[in-house]
Amino acid sequence: MSAGEPGGVVSAGEPGRVVSGGAVGRAFPRLEGPEKVTGAARYAVEYPVDGVTYGWAVPSAVVRGRITRVDTTEALASPGVLAVLHHGNAPRLAPGPERELWLLQEPVVHYRGQYVAVVVATSLEAAREGARLVRIDYDAGPHSTVLADDHPGLYKPDHVNPSYPTDTAEGDFDAGYAAAPVRVDATYRTPAYHNNPMEPHATTAQWRDGRLLVHDSTQGASPVRATLAELFEVPPESIRVVAEHVGGGFGSKGYAKASVVLTALAARHVDRPVKLALTRQQLFGPIGYRTPTIQRVRLAADTDGRLTAICHDAISQTSTIREFAEQTAVYTRSMYAAPHRRTTHRLVRLDVPTPFWMRAPGECPGAYALESAMDELAGAVGIDPVELRVRNDTAVDPDQARPFTSRNLVACLREGARRFGWTDRDPTPRARRDGRWLLGTGVAGSSYPARARPSTATATARPDGSFLVRINATDIGTGARTAIWQVAADALGVPPEQVEIHIGDSALPTAPLAGGSMGTASWSWAVIRACQALREKQRDNPGGEVTAEADTTDEVGGQPALPRYAYGAQFAEVRVDADTGEVRVNRQLGVFAAGRVVNPTTARSQLIGGMTMGLSMALHEEGLLDERYGDWVNHDLATYHIAGCADVESIEAYWLDERDDELNPAGVKGIGEIGIVGAAAAIANAVHHATGVRIRELPIRLDKLIGSSELA
């Protein structure tokens, strides 16, 4: 089947190919590309401001306790220091549901690294020196910081992120599992992962006549404005949040975080503009991280490999100040069919920062466990891992008992296997060798929900024939600005060069944040409707300036509750040094079904970025917590290892030309998260195939491999 036909495959490396007529489907470069490469694009703390001052956050030095004394004498005597804010003198905030943002309001310390003071000075260097000179005494108490499956504090939360049921059950898992001829029972563990966007959490804030202007590094200006209005007890319309360019977030900037609150507090206190950027070390914890997980997966199947029972039990952690329950086992509820199913989530409150979203929250660690267990099941049954997944495909969502709007998992598996050369694979572990290198290949499925949220947008026709589209979307480096521009051009029926896009400002029409793979789906919906309404208005006023607006609240809310998912198949080839246990990734290849792809250039970037993060998860990333101090000891990019270009020799992303009429007017599903889901499992499965050693605790380090008797 040729590329571009329904069900065909479009290569991410084929720029200029048009999937459908017009701008959508064409490989445009990013609109802001020249600004970024020339340094003209301004980020949160790069906006010029008259009379600006600088803030530096002071973290707590104890895990749990109470501040008994704050001595600011030396700090205030230091040249350039204007103020030291702490719980005794900071402006008051209204207590609300976001207790973690109720900063500098009380002497209680909930975790090590919690921000307990801010120094404001006339220069960045002076602020940093002043922070060093602040003396704080604590009355420290006992603490608990380590996640364990037998922790006495384990409990069942009311729901898991964002509002899924905590537990689910269909049929009788225990009986189904006991009666099955083939069974797998394995426990998988993942460590804490840290988002580490290139642009740290950073803010410029200034108050003027009771109004607050904020330039913030955030994934959503509108939610930040709402949170600040609540905390500072001012009308939302008196706050403006600008996020024109954002240097990454990976979920950590999904809502207002400490930096924006601290900066706004400091600016109000000194009555001058303040810039504050958290350091790399200060990002490890207080702004969120992916929780460690302990996951037990039990699979039962008949001798043909058809699943008869599935159970996924997940344990994770939260803080004592706020509950965040990662939806780790939710992935298993809809991925493969079985008559007997059960999923559970348990949580423990520890004296640690609150976990938060990280790319594909829940689905990412959940897929590692389930897709690894599926690989183990394939070995136990004695069938090919791709075929096992095909046999357990389903057109009906096992969780909702409704047909999927589209489900092309099998097509992704088949096309991926063809491109990867899977059929030549010898299934026997340790069967391939090249000198001292053991060679192996692995596969994993992937899925991620295709969501959309209500948005508003305006479209204006100008007398000169150009158009202006306005929506408070956020481009966090994904190419969202360019994708909206392409969608708008097609909706208006004009060349894209005639369209101007304004995004990233809470003064613009309200739109949801950039996250959950729902940005383009949500924003394009409103943009299309606004452009359509504008065309109707132009019929009555040709040639004049006309503006139309759209609000998709009713339309989005009126959608039938159908299961909507993007799907993918991840393949990996690795080599492992038989003597040292060193792992190298030769190839990664992914094929995805994510609806209509708006821009092949930015889509490829998103998909290979996610796949690279999955590689990083499999082999490198690991937050190492020192339980004595309740803090991560590897809190910089020199010691918290992430994947680089040299870590994979070849990485390829492809997608199906998928049409789904039940999605949204643009037909998109979102691709921000699907690339990371399953990638770590594919690599772990490849390592097992190469070595015969099954590593069930990430990352796969050489010491874990050489410590195994099977590798010897």
Salt bridges, closest charged atoms under 4 A:
GLU14 OE1 - ARG17 NE 2.80
GLU32 OE2 - LYS36 NZ 3.29
GLU32 OE1 - ARG481 NH1 3.61
ASP71 OD2 - ARG69 NH1 3.27
GLU74 OE2 - ARG135 NE 3.49
GLU98 OE1 - ARG322 NH1 3.61
GLU106 OE2 - ARG99 NH2 3.07
GLU106 OE2 - HIS110 NE2 3.40
GLU129 OE2 - ARG132 NH2 2.60
ASP137 OD2 - ARG69 NE 2.71
ASP149 OD2 - ARG189 NH2 3.69
ASP167 OD2 - LYS156 NZ 3.70
ASP167 OD2 - ARG346 NH2 3.05
ASP174 OD1 - ARG342 NH2 3.37
ASP185 OD2 - ARG296 NH2 2.63
GLU199 OE1 - LYS253 NZ 3.91
GLU244 OE2 - HIS245 NE2 3.83
ASP313 OD2 - ARG298 NH2 3.04
GLU323 OE1 - ARG349 NH2 3.62
GLU326 OE2 - ARG290 NH1 3.64
GLU371 OE1 - ARG389 NE 2.78
ASP375 OD2 - ARG694 NH2 2.76
GLU376 OE2 - ARG694 NE 3.85
GLU376 OE1 - ARG696 NH2 2.89
GLU387 OE2 - ARG391 NE 3.11
GLU387 OE1 - ARG414 NH2 3.68
ASP393 OD1 - ARG407 NE 2.51
GLU415 OE2 - ARG418 NH2 2.54
GLU415 OE2 - ARG419 NE 2.88
ASP475 OD2 - ARG481 NH1 3.74
GLU500 OE1 - ARG462 NH1 2.92
GLU500 OE2 - HIS502 NE2 2.76
ASP505 OD2 - ARG240 NH2 2.50
GLU536 OE1 - ARG539 NH1 3.35
GLU555 OE2 - ARG529 NH2 2.61
GLU573 OE2 - ARG432 NH2 3.48
GLU573 OE1 - ARG587 NE 3.59
ASP577 OD2 - ARG436 NE 2.32
GLU582 OE2 - ARG584 NE 2.86
GLU622 OE1 - ARG701 NH1 2.80
ASP626 OD2 - ARG628 NH2 2.76
ASP631 OD2 - ARG112 NE 3.44
ASP647 OD1 - HIS620 NE2 3.17
GLU649 OE2 - ARG575 NH1 2.97
ASP657 OD2 - ARG659 NH2 2.86
GLU658 OE1 - LYS669 NZ 3.00
ASP703 OD1 - ARG701 NE 2.91
